[in-house]
Amino acid sequence: MLRDFEQELNNLETRYLRRQLRIAESPSEPTITIEGRRFISMASNNYLGLANHPAIKRAAVEAIERWGVGAGAARLMSGTMTPHHQLEQDLAQFKQVEAALTFGTGYTTNLGLIPSLIDRDGFILADRFCHASLIEACRLAKARLRVFHHNDIEHLEKLLKKRGRACPTLVVTEGVFSMDGDLAPLPDLLTLCRQHEATLVIDDAHGTGVMGKNGRGTAEHFGVNPQDLIQMGTLSKAIGTSGGYVAGTASLKDYLINTSKAFIYTTAQPPAIAAGASAAIRIIQHEPARLERLRTNRNALQAALTNLGFQLTDTQSPILPIIVKSPERALEMAQALYEAGVYVPAIRPPTVPKHSSRLRLTVSSEHTQEQLENVARSLQETGQTLRVI
Ligand SMILES: *Cc1c(COP(=O)(O)O)cnc(C)c1O
């Protein structure tokens, strides 16, 4: 017998954990239309406003005209077209590594990467706040998996020492944590990995295009050598399109082409999406003002929220989470903001640990100062009404 779906959904409902889809009737922009009403959107990872950028749309439309809609086959069959090849070269150059390999989504990039790196005889240490796709990937890898406390170098060291006989070891974490907006301490992690002959793998989904002087990612932010670690990232957030990538050595790329199931047994990404991603990487490199605006905006909103007395996480990115603890409170806040014309999602377990439900605001380079002031004002009103501040 299958479980009773309705009953399970009702159980979620009574615990304020049921989720539902909201339909956007507008493109991904600083505003969003839902049920015919316009809201300021603080709910998109489109950090640089590239998802609906005219030049990127044009690149994708031209690529559709030239290459068609579907790739027609897996990458190893006949699905690797010029735009895929070009994108991988652009990514390798942008990430300052030898080679990059793209996948259909960020989620499947992790599923395709980790199990190819390590086997039953290996050991994986993952940060407790790692994204669900990383945890799934680690489980799929069949290696022994241990979780270290979030960004806790001492705990990680203790676990590395307890590993016993030397075995292939991965330390897995995120460059920018997706639900907290804080950064992994890459220099300390690399030192520890070097001492214990472990390899560092980072998921830079929210660092790509966002962190570092040129937006190359969290490794650039910390000034660490990209050759010293394996990086994956997504094309779906700041890059504004869809897909994921691994950035590393040419031999890693070749090895993944030969072993990674999530790379081999799936149809290539649509060529127009690859062309769009290449155009986005060009814009990021040629228009540094965009990244500047993003930083100005996130600093302004973070300062406003902190001054109002909101409890933010230790964020250093455009992800500004307001911790309200209970899922009920998070939903109430989100609903009150919705009524005030501000769209912010309530993030609840299992996406975040128990007692840490939150509103997760994401800032874009394209938000106007007026919009951000409006958001702060609405938060002040609802925060006071609901006694969050
Ligand atoms: C969004 C995200 C992914 C998944 O990327 P998609 O391109 O959306 O599939 C993976 N890891 C992290 C940390 C993410 O935030």
The ligand as a MOL file (V3000), in Angstrom:
LIG
                    3D

  0  0  0     0  0            999 V3000
M  V30 BEGIN CTAB
M  V30 COUNTS 15 15 0 0 0
M  V30 BEGIN ATOM
M  V30 1 C 20.4460 26.1880 -6.6040 0
M  V30 2 C 21.5040 25.3080 -6.0720 0
M  V30 3 C 21.8430 24.1130 -6.7090 0
M  V30 4 C 21.0450 23.5800 -7.8470 0
M  V30 5 O 21.2330 24.3250 -8.9990 0
M  V30 6 P 20.1140 24.3130 -10.1530 0
M  V30 7 O 20.8090 24.8850 -11.3100 0
M  V30 8 O 18.9990 25.1400 -9.6540 0
M  V30 9 O 19.7270 22.8830 -10.3460 0
M  V30 10 C 22.9160 23.3980 -6.2290 0
M  V30 11 N 23.5970 23.8200 -5.1500 0
M  V30 12 C 23.2880 24.9470 -4.4980 0
M  V30 13 C 24.0930 25.3590 -3.3170 0
M  V30 14 C 22.2260 25.7210 -4.9250 0
M  V30 15 O 21.8840 26.8340 -4.2590 0
M  V30 END ATOM
M  V30 BEGIN BOND
M  V30 1 1 1 2
M  V30 2 1 2 3
M  V30 3 2 2 14
M  V30 4 1 3 4
M  V30 5 2 3 10
M  V30 6 1 4 5
M  V30 7 1 5 6
M  V30 8 2 6 7
M  V30 9 1 6 8
M  V30 10 1 6 9
M  V30 11 1 10 11
M  V30 12 2 11 12
M  V30 13 1 12 13
M  V30 14 1 12 14
M  V30 15 1 14 15
M  V30 END BOND
M  V30 END CTAB
M  END
